Amino acid sequence: MNETTRQEPKRRTLIAAAMVCVAISAAIAALVASTGPAAAEPAGSASASASATPPPPPPARGADIPTERSKPPTATEWKEGRAVSAEGAEGCTYKLLREYLRVTCINHVGVGLAAGDPEDVRVWISGRFGSPQQPTALADIPLRRGQGFIVSFNDVAWEYDGGRPGDGGHVIVSWREGEPDPLIVRTPGD
């Protein structure tokens, strides 16, 4: 049995697990949407003044995303992208420009499209350990109604005898027909 044949069951399991995450995330999003916004604390409350952390950026809103397809943004154009948030685990940043989402995960050494149409998706790595720019995994993903994507990230799992590639988590993007906004979820790795 060759290496590819041995890895196929693992790949199928990973894809199945990611799809379960999409279904769970959709259910959570529906629950959150049905319960409405949580009550805000008064501006002068102790917990409001004690928190020095800036609020997270807003989520991506379907109303702000053009329906017309455009060319993928250039590196210069991405400087004008606005920060958006994702549900779930932290560790990455997200920017929205036109109908494209950029996911940037510092200290990740691998990235790949695990599920979804690869058209207009771009994934790559920059930087390296020991340099001023740490290894960074990036993915540009189009946000289009009726499409979904799973992007898999790798980090380094350090062990007593060195490092090995580790599961750096996934970013799941789903924008079902009829839903007003895309769902962007970050799942944790190992």
N, C-alpha and C positions, 0 to 999 in steps of 0.2 A: 504494500500500500504506500503510495507516494505521499509527500507532505501536503499537497493540495487536497487530496482525498481525506486525509486525517483532519484537516482544518474545516472542511465543509460543515460537519455537524455543529461545531462551535459557532461558525458564521450564522447558520440558521437559527441557533439558539439566541444569539445576540440580536438578530433582527426581530425575532418573535418577542423577546423581552422589551425591545424598544417600542414595538407596536403596542404592547400592553401598557407601557408608560404613556403613549399617546392617548389611548383610550381612558386611562385613569386621569390624565391631565384634562381631557375634554370634560369628564364628569366633574372634576373639581372646579373648572372654569364655569360650568353651568350652575353649580351650586353657589359659587361666589356671586355670579350675576343675579341669581334669584333672591339672594338675601339682601342685596343692596349694600351701599357703603356703610362702613362701621362708623359709629359716633365719634366725632372728633373731640379731642380734649381742648379745653379752653386754652387760649394762648398764654395766659399767665400761670398755668398749672405748674407744679413742681417738676413733673416728668417732662413737660414741654420745654422748660427752661434748662433742665439738667442735660438734655441731649444736645451735644455739640456736633453731632454727625449731620451732614446735609441730607435732605430727603432724597430718596432714590429718584432717578429720572422717570418720567411717565411711561406707560406701556405704549407700544405701537398701536395706533388707531387706524382702522380701515379707511375712515374719512380723509385721513392725511396721505394715503397711499394712492398714487395715480393708477388708473386701470389700463392706460396705454403703456405698451412695452417700450422701453428705452434701452439704449446701449448700456452695458455695465459701466459704472463710474470709474474714472481714472483716479490715480493716487492723489492728484491735486484736487479733484472734485470731492474726494472723501473728507478733506479738511473741513468742508462745509456741512458734513453730516451731523445730525443731532442725536444726542444720547437717548436711548430708550432702555426700558428694563425688561427682564425676563423673570419668569416664575422659577422657583426652586433654588438649587445650589448656586452659590456665588463663585467667584474666581475668574470670570470673564467680563468683558465690557461689550456693549452692543450699540451700534450706530445705525441710523436709518437715513438713507438718501434716495429720494424718489421711491421706487418700488424695490430697493435693495437693502438687505440687512447685512452689516459686517459684524462678525463675531471675532473678538480678539482675546486669546487666552495666553497669558504670560506663563513661562516655565512649563510649557507643553512642547513636546518634541515630535509629535505626529498628529496628522489630521486627515480625515478622508470622508467622502460621502458614502454612507452606509445604505441609504434608501432614498429614492426620489429621482426625478428626471434630472440628469446632469446638465441639461441645457442652461447656460448662463451661470452655473455654479462654478466658483473658483476657490480652491483650497491650496494653501502653501505654508511654508515655515520660513521664518527669518531669525537672525541672531544665532548665538551659540553660547554654551556655558563658558564662563571665564572672560567673556567680552562685556563691554559696556551695555550692549543690548542682549538681555537674556533670551534664550530660545522662546519664540512666540509662534503659536499656531493661529492662522487666520482663515476665515471662510467668508466669502461673499455669496449670499443666497438671495434669489429673487423671491419676493413676497407676492404671490398671485393666488387669487381665489381658486379653490378646487385643487390646490397642490399641497403636498406635504414633503418634508425632508427630515432625515436623521443624519446628523454629522457627528462622527465619532472622533474623540480626541485621545491622544496618548501622552502620559507624563512619564517621569522616571520613578519607578518603585525602588527605593533604596533598601538593600538588604545587608547583612553582615559582611558579605564578600563583594559588594559593589552594587551597581544599579542594573536594572533591566527595564524594558518597556513595560509600563503599567497602564491600567485603564484610567484615562483622564476624564471619563464621563461623556455625555452626549448633549447635543443641543437638538431639540425636536421642534420643528416649525410646522404648524398645521393651520391652514385657512380653509375650512370647509365651506362649500357653497351654502349661502343663506346666513352665515355667521357675519356679524358686522366687523369683527376684528380678528387679526391672526392670533394664534396661540403660540407663544415662544416659551419653551420650558428648558431649563438646564438640569440634567440629572447628574448626581455625583458619580465619581469613579470609585476605585478601590479605597 
